[in-house]
Amino acid sequence: MKNNSEANIATADALTLILHNQHALGAAIEELTKWLSENGVGAVAENAVGAMATLDANAEAITDAIMRLRQL
């Protein structure tokens, strides 16, 4: 079982890095959305908000997976 535990830790660590990337991408999209809104490109800003919602939903799922792996 030790190998399985090591694999779970490695997987959780990799998912944690992916989660950090999700947050960084979300922050970047948020900044772009703000700029787009301020510069009269509302339709594009709305699309960016949709992308952020997807990132948020996926970040929640990744967080849940990390927690499950770390509990095993």
Gaussian input, Z-matrix of N, CA and C with variables (Angstrom, degrees):
# hf/3-21g

backbone

0 1
 N
 C     1     B1
 C     2     B2     1     A1
 N     3     B3     2     A2     1     D1
 C     4     B4     3     A3     2     D2
 C     5     B5     4     A4     3     D3
 N     6     B6     5     A5     4     D4
 C     7     B7     6     A6     5     D5
 C     8     B8     7     A7     6     D6
 N     9     B9     8     A8     7     D7
 C    10    B10     9     A9     8     D8
 C    11    B11    10    A10     9     D9
 N    12    B12    11    A11    10    D10
 C    13    B13    12    A12    11    D11
 C    14    B14    13    A13    12    D12
 N    15    B15    14    A14    13    D13
 C    16    B16    15    A15    14    D14
 C    17    B17    16    A16    15    D15
 N    18    B18    17    A17    16    D16
 C    19    B19    18    A18    17    D17
 C    20    B20    19    A19    18    D18
 N    21    B21    20    A20    19    D19
 C    22    B22    21    A21    20    D20
 C    23    B23    22    A22    21    D21
 N    24    B24    23    A23    22    D22
 C    25    B25    24    A24    23    D23
 C    26    B26    25    A25    24    D24
 N    27    B27    26    A26    25    D25
 C    28    B28    27    A27    26    D26
 C    29    B29    28    A28    27    D27
 N    30    B30    29    A29    28    D28
 C    31    B31    30    A30    29    D29
 C    32    B32    31    A31    30    D30
 N    33    B33    32    A32    31    D31
 C    34    B34    33    A33    32    D32
 C    35    B35    34    A34    33    D33
 N    36    B36    35    A35    34    D34
 C    37    B37    36    A36    35    D35
 C    38    B38    37    A37    36    D36
 N    39    B39    38    A38    37    D37
 C    40    B40    39    A39    38    D38
 C    41    B41    40    A40    39    D39
 N    42    B42    41    A41    40    D40
 C    43    B43    42    A42    41    D41
 C    44    B44    43    A43    42    D42
 N    45    B45    44    A44    43    D43
 C    46    B46    45    A45    44    D44
 C    47    B47    46    A46    45    D45
 N    48    B48    47    A47    46    D46
 C    49    B49    48    A48    47    D47
 C    50    B50    49    A49    48    D48
 N    51    B51    50    A50    49    D49
 C    52    B52    51    A51    50    D50
 C    53    B53    52    A52    51    D51
 N    54    B54    53    A53    52    D52
 C    55    B55    54    A54    53    D53
 C    56    B56    55    A55    54    D54
 N    57    B57    56    A56    55    D55
 C    58    B58    57    A57    56    D56
 C    59    B59    58    A58    57    D57
 N    60    B60    59    A59    58    D58
 C    61    B61    60    A60    59    D59
 C    62    B62    61    A61    60    D60
 N    63    B63    62    A62    61    D61
 C    64    B64    63    A63    62    D62
 C    65    B65    64    A64    63    D63
 N    66    B66    65    A65    64    D64
 C    67    B67    66    A66    65    D65
 C    68    B68    67    A67    66    D66
 N    69    B69    68    A68    67    D67
 C    70    B70    69    A69    68    D68
 C    71    B71    70    A70    69    D69
 N    72    B72    71    A71    70    D70
 C    73    B73    72    A72    71    D71
 C    74    B74    73    A73    72    D72
 N    75    B75    74    A74    73    D73
 C    76    B76    75    A75    74    D74
 C    77    B77    76    A76    75    D75
 N    78    B78    77    A77    76    D76
 C    79    B79    78    A78    77    D77
 C    80    B80    79    A79    78    D78
 N    81    B81    80    A80    79    D79
 C    82    B82    81    A81    80    D80
 C    83    B83    82    A82    81    D81
 N    84    B84    83    A83    82    D82
 C    85    B85    84    A84    83    D83
 C    86    B86    85    A85    84    D84
 N    87    B87    86    A86    85    D85
 C    88    B88    87    A87    86    D86
 C    89    B89    88    A88    87    D87
 N    90    B90    89    A89    88    D88
 C    91    B91    90    A90    89    D89
 C    92    B92    91    A91    90    D90
 N    93    B93    92    A92    91    D91
 C    94    B94    93    A93    92    D92
 C    95    B95    94    A94    93    D93
 N    96    B96    95    A95    94    D94
 C    97    B97    96    A96    95    D95
 C    98    B98    97    A97    96    D96
 N    99    B99    98    A98    97    D97
 C   100   B100    99    A99    98    D98
 C   101   B101   100   A100    99    D99
 N   102   B102   101   A101   100   D100
 C   103   B103   102   A102   101   D101
 C   104   B104   103   A103   102   D102
 N   105   B105   104   A104   103   D103
 C   106   B106   105   A105   104   D104
 C   107   B107   106   A106   105   D105
 N   108   B108   107   A107   106   D106
 C   109   B109   108   A108   107   D107
 C   110   B110   109   A109   108   D108
 N   111   B111   110   A110   109   D109
 C   112   B112   111   A111   110   D110
 C   113   B113   112   A112   111   D111
 N   114   B114   113   A113   112   D112
 C   115   B115   114   A114   113   D113
 C   116   B116   115   A115   114   D114
 N   117   B117   116   A116   115   D115
 C   118   B118   117   A117   116   D116
 C   119   B119   118   A118   117   D117
 N   120   B120   119   A119   118   D118
 C   121   B121   120   A120   119   D119
 C   122   B122   121   A121   120   D120
 N   123   B123   122   A122   121   D121
 C   124   B124   123   A123   122   D122
 C   125   B125   124   A124   123   D123
 N   126   B126   125   A125   124   D124
 C   127   B127   126   A126   125   D125
 C   128   B128   127   A127   126   D126
 N   129   B129   128   A128   127   D127
 C   130   B130   129   A129   128   D128
 C   131   B131   130   A130   129   D129
 N   132   B132   131   A131   130   D130
 C   133   B133   132   A132   131   D131
 C   134   B134   133   A133   132   D132
 N   135   B135   134   A134   133   D133
 C   136   B136   135   A135   134   D134
 C   137   B137   136   A136   135   D135
 N   138   B138   137   A137   136   D136
 C   139   B139   138   A138   137   D137
 C   140   B140   139   A139   138   D138
 N   141   B141   140   A140   139   D139
 C   142   B142   141   A141   140   D140
 C   143   B143   142   A142   141   D141
 N   144   B144   143   A143   142   D142
 C   145   B145   144   A144   143   D143
 C   146   B146   145   A145   144   D144
 N   147   B147   146   A146   145   D145
 C   148   B148   147   A147   146   D146
 C   149   B149   148   A148   147   D147
 N   150   B150   149   A149   148   D148
 C   151   B151   150   A150   149   D149
 C   152   B152   151   A151   150   D150
 N   153   B153   152   A152   151   D151
 C   154   B154   153   A153   152   D152
 C   155   B155   154   A154   153   D153
 N   156   B156   155   A155   154   D154
 C   157   B157   156   A156   155   D155
 C   158   B158   157   A157   156   D156
 N   159   B159   158   A158   157   D157
 C   160   B160   159   A159   158   D158
 C   161   B161   160   A160   159   D159
 N   162   B162   161   A161   160   D160
 C   163   B163   162   A162   161   D161
 C   164   B164   163   A163   162   D162
 N   165   B165   164   A164   163   D163
 C   166   B166   165   A165   164   D164
 C   167   B167   166   A166   165   D165
 N   168   B168   167   A167   166   D166
 C   169   B169   168   A168   167   D167
 C   170   B170   169   A169   168   D168
 N   171   B171   170   A170   169   D169
 C   172   B172   171   A171   170   D170
 C   173   B173   172   A172   171   D171
 N   174   B174   173   A173   172   D172
 C   175   B175   174   A174   173   D173
 C   176   B176   175   A175   174   D174
 N   177   B177   176   A176   175   D175
 C   178   B178   177   A177   176   D176
 C   179   B179   178   A178   177   D177
 N   180   B180   179   A179   178   D178
 C   181   B181   180   A180   179   D179
 C   182   B182   181   A181   180   D180
 N   183   B183   182   A182   181   D181
 C   184   B184   183   A183   182   D182
 C   185   B185   184   A184   183   D183
 N   186   B186   185   A185   184   D184
 C   187   B187   186   A186   185   D185
 C   188   B188   187   A187   186   D186
 N   189   B189   188   A188   187   D187
 C   190   B190   189   A189   188   D188
 C   191   B191   190   A190   189   D189
 N   192   B192   191   A191   190   D190
 C   193   B193   192   A192   191   D191
 C   194   B194   193   A193   192   D192
 N   195   B195   194   A194   193   D193
 C   196   B196   195   A195   194   D194
 C   197   B197   196   A196   195   D195
 N   198   B198   197   A197   196   D196
 C   199   B199   198   A198   197   D197
 C   200   B200   199   A199   198   D198
 N   201   B201   200   A200   199   D199
 C   202   B202   201   A201   200   D200
 C   203   B203   202   A202   201   D201
 N   204   B204   203   A203   202   D202
 C   205   B205   204   A204   203   D203
 C   206   B206   205   A205   204   D204
 N   207   B207   206   A206   205   D205
 C   208   B208   207   A207   206   D206
 C   209   B209   208   A208   207   D207
 N   210   B210   209   A209   208   D208
 C   211   B211   210   A210   209   D209
 C   212   B212   211   A211   210   D210
 N   213   B213   212   A212   211   D211
 C   214   B214   213   A213   212   D212
 C   215   B215   214   A214   213   D213

   B1=1.4482
   B2=1.5256
   B3=1.3396
   B4=1.4537
   B5=1.5171
   B6=1.3307
   B7=1.4595
   B8=1.5223
   B9=1.3290
   B10=1.4563
   B11=1.5249
   B12=1.3228
   B13=1.4536
   B14=1.5244
   B15=1.3176
   B16=1.4621
   B17=1.5257
   B18=1.3161
   B19=1.4687
   B20=1.5300
   B21=1.3318
   B22=1.4662
   B23=1.5246
   B24=1.3193
   B25=1.4611
   B26=1.5230
   B27=1.3242
   B28=1.4661
   B29=1.5261
   B30=1.3177
   B31=1.4658
   B32=1.5245
   B33=1.3173
   B34=1.4635
   B35=1.5271
   B36=1.3298
   B37=1.4689
   B38=1.5215
   B39=1.3317
   B40=1.4663
   B41=1.5305
   B42=1.3253
   B43=1.4637
   B44=1.5260
   B45=1.3211
   B46=1.4594
   B47=1.5210
   B48=1.3251
   B49=1.4649
   B50=1.5250
   B51=1.3249
   B52=1.4623
   B53=1.5276
   B54=1.3105
   B55=1.4592
   B56=1.5311
   B57=1.3189
   B58=1.4719
   B59=1.5278
   B60=1.3244
   B61=1.4683
   B62=1.5230
   B63=1.3260
   B64=1.4642
   B65=1.5318
   B66=1.3265
   B67=1.4719
   B68=1.5258
   B69=1.3276
   B70=1.4699
   B71=1.5247
   B72=1.3202
   B73=1.4655
   B74=1.5240
   B75=1.3168
   B76=1.4599
   B77=1.5191
   B78=1.3234
   B79=1.4627
   B80=1.5267
   B81=1.3233
   B82=1.4626
   B83=1.5251
   B84=1.3190
   B85=1.4636
   B86=1.5240
   B87=1.3276
   B88=1.4632
   B89=1.5289
   B90=1.3204
   B91=1.4618
   B92=1.5342
   B93=1.3210
   B94=1.4667
   B95=1.5247
   B96=1.3162
   B97=1.4602
   B98=1.5233
   B99=1.3168
   B100=1.4676
   B101=1.5273
   B102=1.3158
   B103=1.4621
   B104=1.5288
   B105=1.3340
   B106=1.4611
   B107=1.5261
   B108=1.3094
   B109=1.4687
   B110=1.5222
   B111=1.3132
   B112=1.4596
   B113=1.5288
   B114=1.3180
   B115=1.4609
   B116=1.5213
   B117=1.3170
   B118=1.4561
   B119=1.5099
   B120=1.2997
   B121=1.4679
   B122=1.5346
   B123=1.3241
   B124=1.4546
   B125=1.5093
   B126=1.3381
   B127=1.4692
   B128=1.5254
   B129=1.3117
   B130=1.4659
   B131=1.5239
   B132=1.3204
   B133=1.4617
   B134=1.5219
   B135=1.3204
   B136=1.4706
   B137=1.5275
   B138=1.3148
   B139=1.4690
   B140=1.5191
   B141=1.3184
   B142=1.4594
   B143=1.5267
   B144=1.3272
   B145=1.4689
   B146=1.5335
   B147=1.3194
   B148=1.4681
   B149=1.5147
   B150=1.3221
   B151=1.4693
   B152=1.5262
   B153=1.3279
   B154=1.4637
   B155=1.5291
   B156=1.3185
   B157=1.4662
   B158=1.5259
   B159=1.3244
   B160=1.4647
   B161=1.5170
   B162=1.3270
   B163=1.4647
   B164=1.5238
   B165=1.3237
   B166=1.4648
   B167=1.5275
   B168=1.3184
   B169=1.4699
   B170=1.5245
   B171=1.3244
   B172=1.4640
   B173=1.5236
   B174=1.3126
   B175=1.4654
   B176=1.5253
   B177=1.3146
   B178=1.4679
   B179=1.5278
   B180=1.3234
   B181=1.4682
   B182=1.5271
   B183=1.3185
   B184=1.4663
   B185=1.5264
   B186=1.3222
   B187=1.4625
   B188=1.5208
   B189=1.3111
   B190=1.4660
   B191=1.5290
   B192=1.3229
   B193=1.4630
   B194=1.5281
   B195=1.3127
   B196=1.4753
   B197=1.5231
   B198=1.3110
   B199=1.4719
   B200=1.5224
   B201=1.3256
   B202=1.4681
   B203=1.5260
   B204=1.3264
   B205=1.4749
   B206=1.5275
   B207=1.3078
   B208=1.4718
   B209=1.5371
   B210=1.3298
   B211=1.4635
   B212=1.5302
   B213=1.3252
   B214=1.4711
   B215=1.5023
   A1=112.58
   A2=116.37
   A3=118.95
   A4=111.49
   A5=117.90
   A6=120.93
   A7=111.05
   A8=116.62
   A9=120.47
   A10=110.28
   A11=116.94
   A12=120.92
   A13=110.42
   A14=117.25
   A15=120.97
   A16=110.81
   A17=116.65
   A18=120.93
   A19=110.30
   A20=116.28
   A21=119.86
   A22=111.13
   A23=116.55
   A24=120.40
   A25=110.44
   A26=116.55
   A27=120.48
   A28=110.89
   A29=116.02
   A30=120.24
   A31=110.57
   A32=116.78
   A33=120.58
   A34=110.86
   A35=116.70
   A36=120.12
   A37=111.06
   A38=116.71
   A39=120.75
   A40=110.62
   A41=116.50
   A42=120.10
   A43=111.46
   A44=116.52
   A45=119.83
   A46=110.54
   A47=116.70
   A48=120.19
   A49=111.38
   A50=116.29
   A51=120.13
   A52=109.75
   A53=116.78
   A54=121.13
   A55=110.78
   A56=116.36
   A57=119.56
   A58=110.34
   A59=116.60
   A60=120.16
   A61=110.67
   A62=117.26
   A63=121.21
   A64=110.42
   A65=115.05
   A66=119.19
   A67=111.42
   A68=116.79
   A69=120.20
   A70=110.87
   A71=116.69
   A72=119.96
   A73=111.22
   A74=116.25
   A75=120.04
   A76=111.57
   A77=116.65
   A78=120.60
   A79=110.93
   A80=116.45
   A81=120.30
   A82=110.77
   A83=117.13
   A84=120.59
   A85=110.44
   A86=116.23
   A87=119.73
   A88=110.83
   A89=117.06
   A90=120.71
   A91=111.04
   A92=116.22
   A93=119.96
   A94=111.05
   A95=116.65
   A96=120.87
   A97=111.06
   A98=115.61
   A99=120.25
   A100=110.02
   A101=116.74
   A102=120.47
   A103=110.70
   A104=116.50
   A105=120.38
   A106=111.15
   A107=115.97
   A108=119.99
   A109=111.29
   A110=116.09
   A111=120.76
   A112=112.52
   A113=116.96
   A114=120.91
   A115=113.06
   A116=115.70
   A117=121.13
   A118=116.68
   A119=117.35
   A120=119.97
   A121=107.69
   A122=114.01
   A123=121.11
   A124=114.91
   A125=117.57
   A126=119.80
   A127=110.74
   A128=116.52
   A129=120.18
   A130=109.24
   A131=116.66
   A132=120.59
   A133=110.61
   A134=117.29
   A135=120.68
   A136=111.06
   A137=117.22
   A138=120.36
   A139=110.66
   A140=116.16
   A141=120.36
   A142=110.88
   A143=116.45
   A144=120.36
   A145=109.38
   A146=117.25
   A147=120.46
   A148=111.65
   A149=116.51
   A150=120.32
   A151=110.43
   A152=116.60
   A153=119.96
   A154=111.19
   A155=116.46
   A156=119.90
   A157=110.61
   A158=116.01
   A159=119.92
   A160=110.63
   A161=117.03
   A162=120.40
   A163=110.86
   A164=117.05
   A165=120.60
   A166=111.70
   A167=116.07
   A168=119.77
   A169=110.71
   A170=116.20
   A171=119.59
   A172=111.36
   A173=117.23
   A174=120.43
   A175=110.17
   A176=116.69
   A177=120.08
   A178=110.80
   A179=116.61
   A180=120.15
   A181=111.18
   A182=116.82
   A183=120.34
   A184=109.77
   A185=117.29
   A186=120.97
   A187=110.72
   A188=117.18
   A189=121.26
   A190=110.76
   A191=116.92
   A192=120.53
   A193=111.10
   A194=116.03
   A195=120.02
   A196=109.90
   A197=116.34
   A198=119.75
   A199=111.58
   A200=117.05
   A201=119.87
   A202=111.01
   A203=116.89
   A204=120.07
   A205=111.68
   A206=116.57
   A207=119.55
   A208=111.83
   A209=117.57
   A210=120.42
   A211=112.02
   A212=117.37
   A213=119.94
   A214=112.02
   D1=-19.01
   D2=-178.52
   D3=-59.07
   D4=-41.57
   D5=-179.90
   D6=-62.69
   D7=-39.31
   D8=178.45
   D9=-62.75
   D10=-41.56
   D11=178.65
   D12=-64.05
   D13=-42.59
   D14=178.21
   D15=-63.99
   D16=-38.16
   D17=177.97
   D18=-66.32
   D19=-40.05
   D20=177.93
   D21=-63.08
   D22=-41.88
   D23=179.26
   D24=-64.24
   D25=-44.96
   D26=179.75
   D27=-63.02
   D28=-41.13
   D29=178.78
   D30=-65.60
   D31=-44.67
   D32=178.71
   D33=-62.14
   D34=-39.71
   D35=177.96
   D36=-63.33
   D37=-43.12
   D38=179.02
   D39=-64.53
   D40=-42.34
   D41=178.19
   D42=-64.91
   D43=-33.46
   D44=177.10
   D45=-62.95
   D46=-41.43
   D47=176.80
   D48=-64.01
   D49=-40.33
   D50=176.89
   D51=-62.82
   D52=-40.32
   D53=178.51
   D54=-62.15
   D55=-42.04
   D56=176.94
   D57=-61.05
   D58=-39.59
   D59=176.65
   D60=-63.84
   D61=-40.02
   D62=177.64
   D63=-57.62
   D64=-45.20
   D65=-179.34
   D66=-66.18
   D67=-39.86
   D68=179.02
   D69=-65.16
   D70=-43.32
   D71=177.65
   D72=-63.63
   D73=-41.05
   D74=178.15
   D75=-61.10
   D76=-42.30
   D77=178.99
   D78=-64.29
   D79=-41.25
   D80=179.27
   D81=-65.25
   D82=-43.90
   D83=178.89
   D84=-64.42
   D85=-37.40
   D86=178.28
   D87=-62.03
   D88=-43.34
   D89=178.02
   D90=-62.93
   D91=-43.64
   D92=178.46
   D93=-64.57
   D94=-39.51
   D95=178.64
   D96=-61.33
   D97=-43.58
   D98=178.11
   D99=-60.45
   D100=-45.92
   D101=-179.40
   D102=-63.76
   D103=-43.75
   D104=179.49
   D105=-60.94
   D106=-44.28
   D107=179.80
   D108=-62.30
   D109=-41.55
   D110=-178.81
   D111=-71.05
   D112=-18.96
   D113=-177.27
   D114=-110.78
   D115=22.84
   D116=171.11
   D117=74.31
   D118=23.94
   D119=179.09
   D120=-113.80
   D121=60.19
   D122=-173.93
   D123=-60.57
   D124=-39.45
   D125=-177.82
   D126=-64.18
   D127=-40.39
   D128=178.87
   D129=-68.75
   D130=-38.62
   D131=178.11
   D132=-61.18
   D133=-39.70
   D134=177.87
   D135=-62.32
   D136=-39.53
   D137=176.76
   D138=-63.81
   D139=-38.81
   D140=178.95
   D141=-65.24
   D142=-37.67
   D143=177.26
   D144=-62.76
   D145=-39.04
   D146=176.17
   D147=-62.39
   D148=-39.75
   D149=178.03
   D150=-64.50
   D151=-39.12
   D152=178.24
   D153=-64.38
   D154=-37.64
   D155=178.43
   D156=-62.73
   D157=-39.91
   D158=177.47
   D159=-64.91
   D160=-44.08
   D161=177.54
   D162=-59.44
   D163=-42.85
   D164=179.67
   D165=-62.61
   D166=-44.99
   D167=179.98
   D168=-63.13
   D169=-43.36
   D170=179.76
   D171=-68.41
   D172=-34.64
   D173=177.89
   D174=-63.28
   D175=-38.99
   D176=177.38
   D177=-62.70
   D178=-43.27
   D179=179.68
   D180=-65.94
   D181=-39.62
   D182=177.87
   D183=-64.85
   D184=-42.47
   D185=178.45
   D186=-60.23
   D187=-43.84
   D188=178.30
   D189=-60.66
   D190=-43.12
   D191=179.49
   D192=-64.04
   D193=-41.78
   D194=178.47
   D195=-60.38
   D196=-45.78
   D197=-178.79
   D198=-62.83
   D199=-41.35
   D200=178.48
   D201=-63.71
   D202=-43.17
   D203=179.60
   D204=-64.29
   D205=-40.09
   D206=-177.67
   D207=-71.80
   D208=-19.56
   D209=178.86
   D210=-85.28
   D211=-15.64
   D212=-177.96
   D213=-77.03

